[in-house]
Amino acid sequence: MKPRSVFTRMLLWAWAVLAAALLALFLVTTSETRDEIVREAEQRATRELDTVKWLVVNHGRFATAREFHAWSTELGRHMGLRITFVTGGQVLADSMVPYEELSSLEDHSLRPEIRKAASNDIATSKRHSDTLDREMLYVATELPPVNGLPRGVLRLAVPFSELQERLSMVFSRALWTMALALAASGALLLMGTRNVGRSVRAFSDLAREIGNGDFSQRIREVPGREFHPLAEAVNAMARRIGKHVGTIEEQGGRLRAMFQGMGEGVLVLDERGRIDSFNRALERALPETAQALGRTPLEAGLPLDIQDAVDRVLHSGGSNAPGTNPSATETPGTEIPGPTAPRPQSTDASSADEPGERLRVSLESGRHLAVTVLPFTGYKGGRKLILVFRDVTAEVEHEQALRDFVANASHQLRTPLTSIKGYAETLLDSPPADHAATAKFLRVIQRNADHMDGVINSMLKLARSDRAATAAPRRADLDARHVLDAALADLAPRAQAAGVQIQTLLPEGEMRVRAEPEGLLHVFHNLLANAVNYGHDGEMVEVEAHSSAHHWTFAVRDRGPGIPAGMERRVFERFFRGDPNAIDDRGGAGLGLAICRQIVENYGGRIHVERPEDGQGARFVFTLIRA
């Protein structure tokens, strides 16, 4: 939605303030007028009550109550009033009620004006009349015994409808006056803001032309003296922009070159090959280099290979004319991506206008850096360089881990394969005469073949886990209790043969987690198999589980030889064994726990091993996300 202009907001605010002021004036005026009208009506009613009281006192003696009722009815008709005489709560006369109906009127002693009436005071009351069914203004005073009348209260009632009509007329006129005043003021404010807005728009259009590159334009006419400082600032800005346009173009070329080689750190070298500037990423990665402005990369502590590459790129190809670099001819305003931009491809010096170099160096700290050296043309045609540093320590370590993996896999397969080959050649070249010896040779061959099969199957499972880690997760909600029961059932014969007892300490109900049945079964199966294999006869293997707000935690504890101190993290590495030259006669190759770690992490969990407090055995613990 397009925002409102400042003049529209000023108009609305001014109009709102005026409306608030008029509303306050309206409320105060109408309130005072209403109070004045009611006060005037009460005073008039009081004077009329005094007049009626004087007439009653100076009248001759009334022979009967009917005669007084007839006299008060005639007087009330001529004065336009309701005259009532009440004694002891009983109405003896009422100018608006027939004499025959007076006895049916209710007790008036509880009326407010009747109760408050006194001989020397006049009581007033505004209320609804039940007898006449309309709003009335009452005034009453006490009347002593006179002219045959007993002591009582003389009351006058004036209809309130007349007062309400006057009040309505005052309110209506005030509202119309306020509305007309608001309309007139709004029109005047609108005319004034439109004139100022038109002048300011012309002013901003001229400023926009200066901002678009026409630096010869100047602001010479302003709509008011308040805008003189702004006009002077815009004119000064135009002069500065024209002066520094070359610097801006150089910085734009630098940023476009950074786009080609953006990495973790960027180092800019001037025409002499000395450090000119750097970014924050380089300052964090190489703080000693960032503090060596004006020095060469070698003087800043970088390896000699980087200095050699800088010298080659800086002096190769001579000086190119401005604009020969394709990156320097991009359309102005091109958005430069952040650190997530793709890395530039290597440049062929024989085909590119601006050849660069890529190299990988190792630092004394053990870190490995991939360095890209890219040239760009400066403002005055000078050849400058940008060095892009990317930390590839993780990649180098991964490559080393891959080489170790291949070496370990070769070792795990070569040793049993050598044994198989030796026994097979023995059976072929010099078969033993004893059938038992032949069977022994064949069992050795079978055991080593089983070991090779186990190693290959473990590597396949590990490869599938690695692929699952990079693919979209296919986790589902499942009950871990069913999977654990299946693993316990599979390992029950092995545990019985080893003399190991498995005890489960599980909570009641379902244990629902986010996982896959096959992967979770493998984790339970491997941890329980290790606990049984390395446990001692008669010992106990404990399986525990407990839940938290977001996770389920499972633990398998054995009482075997345990994990050597300092090896708690390495036991989850691939092919890790306490004795790297040992071959597990059970078919293991040091991949089981690595597979378990990969599977658990694929499910968003964590796995680790603990040393029990009593120092016996090991306790493997892993967590899974609660479904």
Secondary structure, 3 states (H helix, E strand, C coil): CCCCCHHHHHHHHHHHHHHHHHHHHHHHHHHHHHHHHHHHHHHHHHHHHHHHHHHHHCCCCCCCHHHHHHHHHHHHHHHCCEEEEEECCEEEEECCCCHHHHHHCCCCCCCHHHHHCECCECEEEEEEECCCCEEEEEEEEEECCECCECCEEEEEEEECHHHHHHHHHHHHHHHHHHHHHHHHHHHHHHHHHHHHHHHHHHHHHHHHHHHCCCCCCCCCCCCCHHHHHHHHHHHHHHHHHHHHHHHHHHHHHHHHHHHHHCCCEEEEECCCCCEEEECHHHHHHCHHHHCCCCCCCCCCCCCHHHHHHHHHHHHCCCCCCCCCCHHHHCCCCCCCCCCCCCCCCCCCCCCCCCCCEEEEEECCCCCEEEEEEEEEECCCCCEEEEEEEEECHHHHHHHHHHHHHHHHHHHHHHHHHHHHHHHHHHHHHCCCCCHHHHHHHHHHHHHHHHHHHHHHHHHHHHHHHHHHHHCCCCCEEEEHHHHHHHHHHHHHHHHHHHCCEEEEECCCCCCEEEECHHHHHHHHHHHHHHHHHHCCCCCEEEEEEEECCCEEEEEEECCCCCCCCCCCCHHHCCCCCCCCCCCCCCCCCCCHHHHHHHHHHHCCCCEEEECCCCCCCCEEEEEEEEC
